[in-house]
Amino acid sequence: MSRTLVWFSAGAASAVAAKIIASEAPKDVSYVYCDTGAEHPDNARFMAEVSEWIGAPIETIRSKKYASTWEVFEKRRFLNGPSGALCTSELKVAPRVAYQRPDDIQVFGYCAGEDGRAERFRQNFFEVRIRTPLIERGLSKSDCLAMIQKAGIELPAMYRLGYRNNNCIGCVKGRAGYWNKIRKDFPEVFDRMAKQQRALNAACWHEDGKPVFLDELDPTAGDYRAEEISCSIFCAMTEMDLDDAA
Protein backbone atom coordinates (compact mmCIF):
# COMPACT_ATOMS: atom_id res chain seq x y z
CA MET A 1 0.00 0.00 0.00
CA SER A 2 1.33 3.45 -0.93
CA ARG A 3 2.39 5.84 1.80
CA THR A 4 0.70 9.27 1.94
CA LEU A 5 3.01 12.23 2.58
CA VAL A 6 1.40 15.49 3.66
CA TRP A 7 3.80 18.41 3.28
CA PHE A 8 3.20 20.96 6.04
CA SER A 9 4.70 24.40 5.38
CA ALA A 10 3.54 26.07 8.65
CA GLY A 11 0.97 27.95 6.58
CA ALA A 12 -2.80 27.94 6.92
CA ALA A 13 -3.38 26.17 3.59
CA SER A 14 -1.11 23.21 4.35
CA ALA A 15 -2.64 22.95 7.83
CA VAL A 16 -6.16 22.62 6.40
CA ALA A 17 -4.92 20.14 3.77
CA ALA A 18 -3.43 18.08 6.62
CA LYS A 19 -6.73 18.21 8.52
CA ILE A 20 -8.63 16.96 5.46
CA ILE A 21 -6.25 14.04 4.98
CA ALA A 22 -6.38 13.22 8.70
CA SER A 23 -10.19 13.08 8.47
CA GLU A 24 -9.87 10.46 5.72
CA ALA A 25 -7.75 8.33 8.10
CA PRO A 26 -5.35 6.72 5.61
CA LYS A 27 -3.46 3.77 7.07
CA ASP A 28 0.08 4.90 6.28
CA VAL A 29 0.44 8.68 6.42
CA SER A 30 3.28 11.01 7.42
CA TYR A 31 3.00 14.74 8.04
CA VAL A 32 6.33 16.41 7.24
CA TYR A 33 7.77 19.91 7.64
CA CYS A 34 10.96 21.14 5.91
CA ASP A 35 12.80 23.50 8.25
CA THR A 36 14.65 26.26 6.34
CA GLY A 37 16.29 27.75 9.42
CA ALA A 38 14.95 31.22 8.55
CA GLU A 39 11.27 31.17 9.49
CA HIS A 40 9.59 32.88 12.43
CA PRO A 41 10.09 31.07 15.76
CA ASP A 42 6.32 31.21 16.32
CA ASN A 43 6.04 28.48 13.68
CA ALA A 44 6.97 25.93 16.35
CA ARG A 45 3.93 26.94 18.39
CA PHE A 46 1.66 26.83 15.34
CA MET A 47 2.95 23.43 14.29
CA ALA A 48 2.32 22.02 17.78
CA GLU A 49 -1.28 23.28 17.76
CA VAL A 50 -1.93 21.98 14.24
CA SER A 51 -0.48 18.62 15.28
CA GLU A 52 -3.00 18.47 18.12
CA TRP A 53 -5.81 19.55 15.75
CA ILE A 54 -5.11 16.79 13.23
CA GLY A 55 -4.34 14.23 15.94
CA ALA A 56 -0.95 13.24 14.54
CA PRO A 57 2.70 14.22 14.94
CA ILE A 58 4.42 16.41 12.35
CA GLU A 59 7.95 15.32 11.53
CA THR A 60 10.67 17.93 10.85
CA ILE A 61 13.34 17.33 8.20
CA ARG A 62 16.24 19.57 7.17
CA SER A 63 18.91 19.96 4.54
CA LYS A 64 22.07 17.99 5.27
CA LYS A 65 24.18 20.62 3.50
CA TYR A 66 22.84 24.00 4.66
CA ALA A 67 21.55 25.24 8.02
CA SER A 68 19.57 28.22 6.70
CA THR A 69 18.77 30.41 3.71
CA TRP A 70 21.63 32.69 4.69
CA GLU A 71 24.11 29.86 4.44
CA VAL A 72 22.82 29.04 0.95
CA PHE A 73 23.26 32.68 -0.13
CA GLU A 74 26.76 32.91 1.28
CA LYS A 75 28.12 29.56 0.11
CA ARG A 76 26.42 29.45 -3.30
CA ARG A 77 26.81 33.22 -3.85
CA PHE A 78 23.37 33.49 -5.41
CA LEU A 79 20.04 35.02 -4.35
CA ASN A 80 17.49 34.28 -7.07
CA GLY A 81 16.92 34.37 -10.79
CA PRO A 82 14.35 33.77 -13.56
CA SER A 83 14.21 30.06 -12.69
CA GLY A 84 13.69 30.65 -8.96
CA ALA A 85 15.72 30.71 -5.77
CA LEU A 86 18.39 28.23 -4.75
CA CYS A 87 17.24 28.42 -1.13
CA THR A 88 13.96 26.77 -2.18
CA SER A 89 15.64 23.99 -4.13
CA GLU A 90 18.28 23.31 -1.46
CA LEU A 91 16.17 23.64 1.70
CA LYS A 92 12.77 22.38 0.56
CA VAL A 93 13.02 20.42 -2.67
CA ALA A 94 16.21 18.48 -1.93
CA PRO A 95 15.07 17.26 1.54
CA ARG A 96 11.69 16.30 0.07
CA VAL A 97 13.27 14.31 -2.74
CA ALA A 98 15.56 12.54 -0.27
CA TYR A 99 12.59 11.67 1.97
CA GLN A 100 10.07 10.53 -0.64
CA ARG A 101 9.59 7.04 -2.06
CA PRO A 102 8.64 6.25 -5.66
CA ASP A 103 5.14 5.03 -4.77
CA ASP A 104 4.22 7.81 -2.31
CA ILE A 105 1.07 9.88 -2.74
CA GLN A 106 2.18 13.41 -1.88
CA VAL A 107 -0.24 16.04 -0.61
CA PHE A 108 0.35 19.76 -1.17
CA GLY A 109 -1.63 22.77 0.01
CA TYR A 110 -2.34 24.41 -3.33
CA CYS A 111 -5.54 26.45 -2.99
CA ALA A 112 -8.45 26.96 -5.35
CA GLY A 113 -7.21 29.31 -8.03
CA GLU A 114 -3.72 27.82 -7.92
CA ASP A 115 -4.49 25.08 -10.43
CA GLY A 116 -1.76 26.42 -12.69
CA ARG A 117 0.87 26.10 -9.96
CA ALA A 118 -0.23 22.55 -9.24
CA GLU A 119 -0.07 21.68 -12.93
CA ARG A 120 3.43 23.14 -13.25
CA PHE A 121 4.49 21.00 -10.30
CA ARG A 122 3.13 17.91 -12.05
CA GLN A 123 5.03 18.82 -15.21
CA ASN A 124 8.31 19.58 -13.41
CA PHE A 125 8.08 16.53 -11.13
CA PHE A 126 6.21 14.14 -13.40
CA GLU A 127 7.38 11.15 -11.36
CA VAL A 128 5.51 12.39 -8.25
CA ARG A 129 1.93 11.34 -7.56
CA ILE A 130 0.28 14.37 -5.95
CA ARG A 131 -3.05 15.27 -4.39
CA THR A 132 -4.40 18.77 -3.92
CA PRO A 133 -7.33 18.44 -1.50
CA LEU A 134 -7.94 22.20 -1.29
CA ILE A 135 -8.41 22.46 -5.05
CA GLU A 136 -10.59 19.35 -4.94
CA ARG A 137 -12.88 21.10 -2.45
CA GLY A 138 -12.69 24.61 -3.92
CA LEU A 139 -11.02 26.08 -0.83
CA SER A 140 -9.28 29.44 -1.18
CA LYS A 141 -6.47 30.80 0.98
CA SER A 142 -8.99 33.05 2.76
CA ASP A 143 -11.11 29.99 3.51
CA CYS A 144 -8.11 28.26 5.07
CA LEU A 145 -7.21 31.28 7.21
CA ALA A 146 -10.78 31.49 8.46
CA MET A 147 -10.96 27.74 9.20
CA ILE A 148 -7.77 27.88 11.28
CA GLN A 149 -9.21 30.74 13.31
CA LYS A 150 -12.54 28.93 13.76
CA ALA A 151 -10.60 25.93 15.07
CA GLY A 152 -9.30 28.16 17.88
CA ILE A 153 -5.72 28.14 16.58
CA GLU A 154 -3.93 31.47 16.53
CA LEU A 155 -2.54 32.22 13.10
CA PRO A 156 1.26 32.25 12.73
CA ALA A 157 3.00 35.49 13.66
CA MET A 158 3.79 36.44 10.06
CA TYR A 159 0.08 36.38 9.17
CA ARG A 160 -0.73 38.46 12.25
CA LEU A 161 1.86 41.02 11.15
CA GLY A 162 0.04 41.31 7.83
CA TYR A 163 2.12 39.12 5.53
CA ARG A 164 0.23 37.15 2.88
CA ASN A 165 2.35 34.05 3.33
CA ASN A 166 4.25 32.47 6.19
CA ASN A 167 7.53 32.45 4.28
CA CYS A 168 11.07 32.80 5.55
CA ILE A 169 11.71 36.21 7.11
CA GLY A 170 13.36 38.13 4.30
CA CYS A 171 12.22 36.15 1.25
CA VAL A 172 14.32 36.88 -1.86
CA LYS A 173 11.16 36.56 -3.98
CA GLY A 174 9.75 39.73 -2.35
CA ARG A 175 9.64 43.12 -4.01
CA ALA A 176 9.56 46.76 -2.87
CA GLY A 177 6.41 46.69 -0.73
CA TYR A 178 7.44 43.44 0.94
CA TRP A 179 10.95 44.61 1.72
CA ASN A 180 9.76 47.93 3.08
CA LYS A 181 7.50 45.99 5.42
CA ILE A 182 10.48 43.84 6.44
CA ARG A 183 12.41 47.09 7.01
CA LYS A 184 9.75 48.10 9.54
CA ASP A 185 9.06 44.73 11.22
CA PHE A 186 12.51 43.11 11.06
CA PRO A 187 15.09 45.88 10.54
CA GLU A 188 17.99 43.56 11.34
CA VAL A 189 16.92 41.21 8.52
CA PHE A 190 16.55 44.13 6.12
CA ASP A 191 20.05 45.37 6.98
CA ARG A 192 21.54 41.89 6.67
CA MET A 193 20.04 41.37 3.22
CA ALA A 194 21.16 44.84 2.10
CA LYS A 195 24.74 43.93 3.06
CA GLN A 196 24.38 40.47 1.48
CA GLN A 197 23.27 42.03 -1.80
CA ARG A 198 26.31 44.29 -1.91
CA ALA A 199 28.65 41.43 -1.00
CA LEU A 200 27.30 39.42 -3.94
CA ASN A 201 26.69 42.45 -6.18
CA ALA A 202 23.20 41.04 -6.74
CA ALA A 203 19.69 42.32 -6.10
CA CYS A 204 16.45 40.43 -5.45
CA TRP A 205 14.71 42.09 -8.40
CA HIS A 206 15.23 44.54 -11.26
CA GLU A 207 13.27 47.55 -12.48
CA ASP A 208 13.73 48.98 -15.97
CA GLY A 209 16.56 46.51 -16.44
CA LYS A 210 18.47 47.78 -13.42
CA PRO A 211 19.04 45.98 -10.09
CA VAL A 212 17.24 47.41 -7.06
CA PHE A 213 19.53 47.32 -4.03
CA LEU A 214 17.86 47.53 -0.64
CA ASP A 215 20.22 50.22 0.65
CA GLU A 216 18.87 52.45 -2.15
CA LEU A 217 15.21 51.44 -1.83
CA ASP A 218 12.75 54.30 -1.36
CA PRO A 219 11.04 53.66 2.03
CA THR A 220 7.68 54.64 0.49
CA ALA A 221 7.94 52.31 -2.53
CA GLY A 222 5.52 49.42 -2.99
CA ASP A 223 2.23 48.49 -1.32
CA TYR A 224 2.06 45.32 0.74
CA ARG A 225 -1.49 45.11 2.03
CA ALA A 226 -2.76 42.17 4.09
CA GLU A 227 -5.35 39.87 2.59
CA GLU A 228 -8.86 39.85 3.94
CA ILE A 229 -9.94 36.77 5.91
CA SER A 230 -13.35 35.49 4.90
CA CYS A 231 -15.20 32.20 4.39
CA SER A 232 -16.92 30.88 1.29
CA ILE A 233 -19.60 28.20 0.89
CA PHE A 234 -16.85 25.63 0.23
CA CYS A 235 -15.31 26.47 3.61
CA ALA A 236 -18.56 25.68 5.42
CA MET A 237 -19.08 22.45 3.45
CA THR A 238 -15.60 21.21 4.33
CA GLU A 239 -16.07 22.03 8.02
CA MET A 240 -19.28 19.98 7.98
CA ASP A 241 -17.40 17.05 6.42
CA LEU A 242 -14.64 17.29 9.00
CA ASP A 243 -17.18 17.39 11.85
CA ASP A 244 -18.82 14.25 10.46
CA ALA A 245 -15.45 12.49 10.30
CA ALA A 246 -14.48 13.39 13.87
Helices and strands as residue ranges (DSSP letters): E 4-8, H 12-24, E 29-35, H 42-54, E 58-62, H 69-76, H 86-88, I 89-93, H 94-99, E 105-107, H 115-124, E 129-131, H 133-137, H 141-150, H 157-160, H 176-185, H 187-200, E 206-207, E 210-211, G 214-216, H 233-245
